[in-house]
Amino acid sequence: MEDMTMAETARLILGLRAAGFTEKEINDFILFIETGEEKYKPKERD
């Protein structure tokens, strides 16, 4: 699997913002992707 480019990463962040994610939710999601640590795993939204 290839690493994401900076442009792809920026589009991901912008898409999450547009979907209503908070900055903390975005940061935690990125940390979960990179580390796999359960404490950063996204929780189901209401």
C-alpha angles and dihedrals in degrees: 000000000000124000117252117258120236089253091054091047091051091050090050092052093045090049092051090049090050089050089057101257116154120236089253092052090050093049092047091049092052090047090051091051092049100040106022088221111157093220088070096044112124116254123223111271123229 
